[in-house]
Amino acid sequence: MYKQFLAARPNIQHFACHSHHYWPDVTRQAMLDYWDDTASMVDEKWDHIFADKLPATQKLIAKSLNLTTPERIVFAPNTHELLYRIYSSFDPAKKIKILTTDSEFYSFQRQSERLEQAGLVEITRITTEPFSSFEQRFTEVAQKDEFDWVFVSQVFFNSGYAINDLADFVQQLPTQPLITIDGYHGFFAIPTDLSEIEQKVFYLAGSYKYAQGGEGACFAVVPDGNYQPIYTGWFAEFGDLHQRQEGHVGYAKNGQQFAGATIDFSAMYRLYASLTLFEQEGLSIEVIHKYVEQCQQAFLQQIDELKHPLLNRDNLLSPNHNHGHFLTFNLDEDDVVSLAKLLDSNGIKTDFRGNRLRFGFAIYHDPTKYDLTCLRQG
């Protein structure tokens, strides 16, 4: 399944798969298929994409999230584009009150800080630690105040902490705010059932991580509502172009009102190829998740045997059983940098952000071949 990536990177132990996941071999053919379709159809390829390829990909995503309405899924090159469209759905004359956390990924964290700096939003941030009380603390604050927008991750990128029961968590939030779940580190990693909440939340994710289609194929699950984002594009009116009224900006329905403009759909071709492959091979999210948990346990056994003064369970952020597909060590920043350099020089690829050193796990791992002896002291 991964022969080409593995052959191109021999003697590498790739523990950065939570950040830059290897692509299965079928994605290369998907890139060629996109070129061939473009050559054979030219302008008519858009009919093929919107009538065939896009609905087929929506159905595969919907099946993985147990959605009843695949049409709710809208695509974009990145989740930042989608979250800014969501923000632009609010009344521009109103200062938006946001409830979020101190651990959101940079696409939201940086953008929200800039909006805050400009005086456009007011933000309440709940600390994710201690993890044991996070969900209770977050929902209590949500109930006490009147927020316009709730934005929270399903799996937090800087720890791996995962909300235990996403549907139950959302049901504990008030119905008035617009709720957005950043599912990027959970999609196709953590078994997720959105059937109870698909009418209530925006769910953002993409294929760069665990869906293994690479960058450029992000999506939002759009809840019920008459949304008319100010930040729009011509795709958002795609279903109504021939009935366009002078002086009136129309919007498509069923989630496509959040579509942007012309994009490179080769990324969606790759995502379709990878999800189709997993379905054909019987690699459900549950099967993948169980295998990754086995890889994590094999890794931890090696860590235990090495008795390293820094890379040990005392410094491991292991919040709950519903953990993401990476393990995070909380260390001093200098130690993180030096350890990452040592590992890299020995062909062990990791990922670090500030004081967090992260090890990711994937189905292309063979845990019997893990070799961390470069960490042995003395």
C-alpha positions as CSV (number, residue, x, y, z in Angstrom):
1,M,0.0,0.0,0.0
2,Y,2.9,2.4,0.7
3,K,5.7,0.9,-1.3
4,Q,6.6,4.1,-3.1
5,F,6.8,6.4,-0.1
6,L,8.7,3.7,1.9
7,A,11.1,3.0,-1.0
8,A,11.8,6.7,-1.4
9,R,12.7,7.0,2.3
10,P,14.7,3.9,3.2
11,N,16.1,3.5,6.7
12,I,13.7,6.1,8.1
13,Q,11.5,5.5,11.2
14,H,8.7,8.0,10.4
15,F,7.1,9.1,13.7
16,A,5.9,12.4,12.2
17,C,2.8,10.8,10.6
18,H,0.4,12.9,12.8
19,S,1.8,15.9,10.9
20,H,3.0,14.7,7.5
21,H,1.4,11.3,6.7
22,Y,2.7,9.0,4.0
23,W,0.3,8.6,1.1
24,P,-0.8,5.1,-0.2
25,D,0.3,4.2,-3.6
26,V,-3.1,4.7,-5.2
27,T,-2.9,8.4,-4.7
28,R,-0.2,8.7,-7.4
29,Q,-2.6,7.2,-9.9
30,A,-5.3,9.6,-8.7
31,M,-3.1,12.5,-9.6
32,L,-2.7,11.1,-13.1
33,D,-6.4,10.4,-13.3
34,Y,-7.1,14.1,-12.6
35,W,-4.7,15.1,-15.4
36,D,-6.2,12.6,-17.8
37,D,-9.8,13.7,-17.0
38,T,-8.7,17.3,-17.6
39,A,-7.1,16.4,-20.9
40,S,-10.1,14.4,-22.2
41,M,-12.9,16.6,-20.9
42,V,-11.3,20.1,-20.5
43,D,-14.2,22.4,-19.5
44,E,-16.5,19.5,-19.3
45,K,-14.5,18.0,-16.4
46,W,-16.4,20.3,-14.1
47,D,-19.6,18.5,-14.9
48,H,-17.8,15.2,-14.1
49,I,-16.4,16.6,-10.8
50,F,-19.6,18.1,-9.5
51,A,-21.9,15.3,-10.8
52,D,-19.8,12.3,-10.0
53,K,-16.5,12.7,-8.2
54,L,-17.5,15.2,-5.5
55,P,-20.7,13.3,-4.5
56,A,-18.8,10.0,-4.4
57,T,-16.2,11.5,-2.1
58,Q,-18.9,13.1,0.1
59,K,-20.5,9.7,0.5
60,L,-17.2,8.1,1.6
61,I,-16.6,10.9,4.2
62,A,-20.2,10.7,5.3
63,K,-19.9,6.9,5.9
64,S,-16.8,7.4,8.0
65,L,-18.6,9.9,10.2
66,N,-22.0,8.2,10.1
67,L,-23.6,11.3,8.5
68,T,-27.1,10.9,7.1
69,T,-26.8,13.7,4.6
70,P,-23.5,13.7,2.6
71,E,-24.6,16.9,0.8
72,R,-23.7,18.7,4.1
73,I,-20.0,18.3,3.2
74,V,-18.4,21.2,1.4
75,F,-14.7,21.3,0.3
76,A,-12.0,23.9,0.4
77,P,-8.2,23.9,0.0
78,N,-7.7,24.4,3.8
79,T,-9.7,24.6,7.0
80,H,-8.7,28.2,7.6
81,E,-10.7,29.3,4.5
82,L,-13.7,27.5,5.9
83,L,-13.4,28.8,9.4
84,Y,-13.2,32.4,8.1
85,R,-16.3,31.9,6.1
86,I,-18.0,30.7,9.3
87,Y,-16.8,33.8,11.0
88,S,-18.1,36.0,8.2
89,S,-21.6,34.5,8.7
90,F,-22.0,36.7,11.8
91,D,-23.4,40.2,11.8
92,P,-20.4,42.4,10.9
93,A,-21.6,45.2,13.1
94,K,-21.6,43.0,16.2
95,K,-18.6,42.2,18.4
96,I,-18.6,38.4,18.5
97,K,-18.2,36.6,21.8
98,I,-16.1,33.4,21.4
99,L,-15.6,30.5,23.7
100,T,-12.5,28.4,22.9
101,T,-9.4,26.8,24.5
102,D,-5.8,27.6,25.0
103,S,-4.8,24.6,22.8
104,E,-6.3,25.2,19.3
105,F,-4.3,24.7,16.2
106,Y,-2.6,27.8,14.7
107,S,-5.2,28.3,11.9
108,F,-7.8,29.3,14.5
109,Q,-5.5,30.5,17.3
110,R,-3.6,33.0,15.2
111,Q,-6.7,34.3,13.3
112,S,-8.7,34.7,16.4
113,E,-5.9,36.5,18.2
114,R,-5.7,38.9,15.2
115,L,-9.5,39.5,15.3
116,E,-9.2,40.1,19.0
117,Q,-6.3,42.5,18.5
118,A,-8.5,44.4,16.0
119,G,-11.3,44.7,18.6
120,L,-13.7,42.6,16.5
121,V,-14.2,39.7,18.9
122,E,-14.1,39.0,22.6
123,I,-12.5,35.6,23.5
124,T,-12.8,33.4,26.6
125,R,-10.2,30.7,26.6
126,I,-10.5,27.6,28.8
127,T,-7.3,25.7,29.7
128,T,-7.3,22.1,28.5
129,E,-5.2,21.0,31.6
130,P,-6.0,19.4,33.9
131,F,-7.5,17.1,31.3
132,S,-9.6,15.2,33.8
133,S,-11.9,18.2,34.4
134,F,-11.6,19.9,31.0
135,E,-15.0,18.9,29.5
136,Q,-16.9,19.8,32.7
137,R,-15.1,23.2,33.0
138,F,-15.7,24.0,29.4
139,T,-19.4,23.1,29.4
140,E,-20.0,25.0,32.6
141,V,-18.6,28.2,31.3
142,A,-20.6,27.7,28.0
143,Q,-23.8,27.5,30.1
144,K,-23.0,30.5,32.3
145,D,-22.5,33.1,29.6
146,E,-24.1,34.0,26.2
147,F,-21.5,33.2,23.5
148,D,-21.9,33.6,19.8
149,W,-19.4,31.1,18.7
150,V,-18.0,28.0,20.4
151,F,-14.8,26.7,18.8
152,V,-13.1,23.5,20.2
153,S,-11.0,20.6,18.9
154,Q,-12.0,17.0,19.0
155,V,-8.4,16.0,19.5
156,F,-5.9,18.7,20.6
157,F,-2.9,19.0,18.5
158,N,-0.5,19.8,21.3
159,S,-1.3,16.9,23.6
160,G,-3.4,14.2,21.9
161,Y,-6.2,14.7,24.4
162,A,-9.5,13.6,22.8
163,I,-13.0,14.6,23.9
164,N,-14.4,11.3,25.2
165,D,-17.9,11.4,23.6
166,L,-18.2,14.2,21.1
167,A,-22.0,13.9,20.7
168,D,-22.6,14.0,24.5
169,F,-20.2,16.9,24.8
170,V,-22.1,18.9,22.2
171,Q,-25.4,18.1,23.8
172,Q,-24.2,19.7,27.0
173,L,-23.5,23.0,25.2
174,P,-26.2,25.6,24.8
175,T,-28.2,25.7,21.6
176,Q,-27.8,29.4,20.9
177,P,-24.1,29.7,19.9
178,L,-22.7,28.6,16.5
179,I,-20.6,25.5,17.4
180,T,-17.5,24.5,15.4
181,I,-15.5,21.4,16.0
182,D,-11.9,21.2,14.7
183,G,-11.8,17.5,13.8
184,Y,-8.6,17.5,11.9
185,H,-6.6,15.4,14.4
186,G,-9.6,13.1,14.9
187,F,-10.9,12.5,11.4
188,F,-10.1,8.9,10.2
189,A,-8.2,8.3,13.4
190,I,-10.7,8.3,16.2
191,P,-14.0,6.5,15.6
192,T,-16.5,9.4,15.2
193,D,-20.3,9.3,15.0
194,L,-21.8,12.7,14.0
195,S,-25.3,11.4,13.3
196,E,-26.8,12.9,16.5
197,I,-25.2,16.3,16.1
198,E,-24.8,16.8,12.3
199,Q,-27.7,19.3,12.4
200,K,-26.0,21.3,15.2
201,V,-22.3,21.7,14.5
202,F,-19.7,22.7,11.9
203,Y,-17.2,19.9,11.8
204,L,-13.9,20.8,10.1
205,A,-11.3,18.3,8.9
206,G,-9.2,17.2,5.9
207,S,-7.0,14.6,4.3
208,Y,-3.5,15.8,5.2
209,K,-3.4,13.7,8.4
210,Y,-5.0,10.3,8.8
211,A,-7.2,10.2,5.7
212,Q,-3.9,10.1,3.8
213,G,-4.9,12.0,0.7
214,G,-2.4,14.8,1.3
215,E,-2.9,18.6,1.5
216,G,-5.6,20.5,-0.3
217,A,-8.7,18.4,0.5
218,C,-10.3,19.9,3.5
219,F,-14.0,20.0,4.2
220,A,-16.7,21.2,6.6
221,V,-19.9,19.4,7.6
222,V,-22.4,22.2,7.6
223,P,-25.4,22.2,10.1
224,D,-28.9,23.3,9.5
225,G,-29.4,27.1,9.1
226,N,-29.8,29.9,6.7
227,Y,-26.2,30.9,6.5
228,Q,-25.0,33.7,4.1
229,P,-21.3,34.2,4.7
230,I,-19.9,37.5,3.6
231,Y,-16.6,35.9,2.6
232,T,-18.0,34.0,-0.4
233,G,-17.1,32.7,-3.8
234,W,-18.8,31.8,-7.0
235,F,-19.1,28.1,-6.2
236,A,-21.4,29.1,-3.3
237,E,-24.0,30.1,-5.9
238,F,-23.3,27.2,-8.2
239,G,-26.8,25.7,-8.0
240,D,-28.5,29.0,-8.8
241,L,-26.3,30.6,-11.5
242,H,-28.9,30.6,-14.2
243,Q,-31.6,32.1,-11.9
244,R,-29.3,34.9,-10.6
245,Q,-31.2,38.1,-9.6
246,E,-29.8,41.5,-10.3
247,G,-28.5,43.1,-7.1
248,H,-29.0,39.9,-5.0
249,V,-26.3,37.5,-4.0
250,G,-27.8,34.0,-3.9
251,Y,-26.5,31.0,-2.0
252,A,-26.7,27.3,-2.7
253,K,-28.2,25.0,-0.1
254,N,-27.2,21.9,1.8
255,G,-23.8,23.2,2.9
256,Q,-22.6,24.4,-0.5
257,Q,-23.2,28.0,0.6
258,F,-19.8,27.7,2.2
259,A,-18.1,26.7,-1.1
260,G,-15.4,29.1,-2.4
261,A,-14.2,29.5,-5.9
262,T,-12.2,27.5,-8.5
263,I,-9.7,25.1,-6.8
264,D,-7.4,22.3,-7.8
265,F,-9.5,19.1,-7.3
266,S,-6.6,16.8,-7.6
267,A,-6.5,16.7,-3.8
268,M,-10.1,15.4,-3.7
269,Y,-9.1,12.8,-6.3
270,R,-6.4,11.6,-3.9
271,L,-8.7,11.6,-1.0
272,Y,-11.3,9.6,-2.9
273,A,-8.6,7.1,-3.9
274,S,-7.3,6.6,-0.3
275,L,-10.8,6.3,1.2
276,T,-11.8,3.8,-1.5
277,L,-8.7,1.8,-0.9
278,F,-9.4,1.6,2.9
279,E,-13.0,0.5,2.2
280,Q,-11.9,-2.2,-0.3
281,E,-9.2,-3.5,2.2
282,G,-11.6,-3.6,5.1
283,L,-9.6,-1.0,6.9
284,S,-12.2,0.7,8.9
285,I,-11.4,3.5,11.3
286,E,-11.9,1.1,14.2
287,V,-9.4,-1.4,12.7
288,I,-6.8,1.4,12.0
289,H,-7.3,2.8,15.5
290,K,-6.8,-0.6,17.2
291,Y,-3.6,-1.2,15.2
292,V,-2.2,2.3,16.1
293,E,-2.9,1.6,19.8
294,Q,-0.9,-1.6,19.5
295,C,2.0,0.4,17.9
296,Q,1.8,2.9,20.7
297,Q,2.1,0.2,23.3
298,A,5.1,-1.4,21.6
299,F,6.7,2.1,21.5
300,L,6.1,2.6,25.2
301,Q,7.6,-0.8,26.0
302,Q,10.8,0.3,24.3
303,I,10.7,3.6,26.2
304,D,10.3,1.8,29.5
305,E,13.3,-0.5,28.7
306,L,15.5,2.4,27.8
307,K,14.9,4.2,31.1
308,H,15.7,7.6,29.5
309,P,15.8,10.5,32.0
310,L,13.6,12.6,29.8
311,L,11.7,10.3,27.4
312,N,9.7,8.4,29.9
313,R,6.1,8.0,31.1
314,D,6.6,10.7,33.8
315,N,6.9,13.3,31.0
316,L,4.2,11.7,28.8
317,L,0.9,13.5,28.3
318,S,-1.5,10.5,28.4
319,P,-4.8,12.1,29.1
320,N,-7.5,9.4,28.5
321,H,-8.2,6.2,26.8
322,N,-9.7,7.9,23.7
323,H,-6.2,9.3,22.8
324,G,-5.3,10.6,19.4
325,H,-2.8,8.8,17.1
326,F,0.3,10.5,18.6
327,L,2.0,10.5,22.0
328,T,3.3,13.8,23.4
329,F,6.2,14.4,25.8
330,N,6.2,17.6,27.9
331,L,9.8,18.8,28.3
332,D,11.9,22.0,28.4
333,E,12.1,23.6,25.0
334,D,15.9,23.2,24.9
335,D,15.6,19.5,25.7
336,V,12.9,19.1,23.0
337,V,15.2,20.6,20.3
338,S,18.2,18.6,21.3
339,L,16.3,15.3,21.5
340,A,14.6,16.0,18.1
341,K,18.0,16.7,16.5
342,L,19.5,13.5,18.1
343,L,16.6,11.4,16.8
344,D,16.7,13.0,13.4
345,S,20.4,12.3,13.0
346,N,19.6,8.6,13.6
347,G,16.8,8.5,11.0
348,I,14.0,8.9,13.5
349,K,11.6,11.6,12.3
350,T,9.5,13.3,14.9
351,D,7.7,16.6,15.3
352,F,7.9,19.3,18.0
353,R,6.1,22.5,18.9
354,G,7.6,24.5,21.8
355,N,8.0,22.3,24.8
356,R,6.1,19.4,23.2
357,L,7.8,16.5,21.4
358,R,5.4,14.3,19.5
359,F,5.6,10.8,18.1
360,G,2.9,9.7,15.6
361,F,1.9,6.2,14.6
362,A,0.4,4.8,11.5
363,I,-0.7,1.6,9.7
364,Y,2.5,1.6,7.6
365,H,4.5,1.1,10.9
366,D,5.9,-2.3,11.8
367,P,6.2,-2.1,15.6
368,T,8.6,-5.1,15.7
369,K,11.1,-2.9,13.9
370,Y,11.0,0.1,16.2
371,D,14.6,0.9,17.2
372,L,15.2,3.7,19.7
373,T,18.6,2.5,21.0
374,C,20.1,5.8,20.0
375,L,18.5,7.1,23.2
376,R,20.4,4.6,25.4
377,Q,22.5,6.4,27.9
378,G,26.2,5.6,28.5
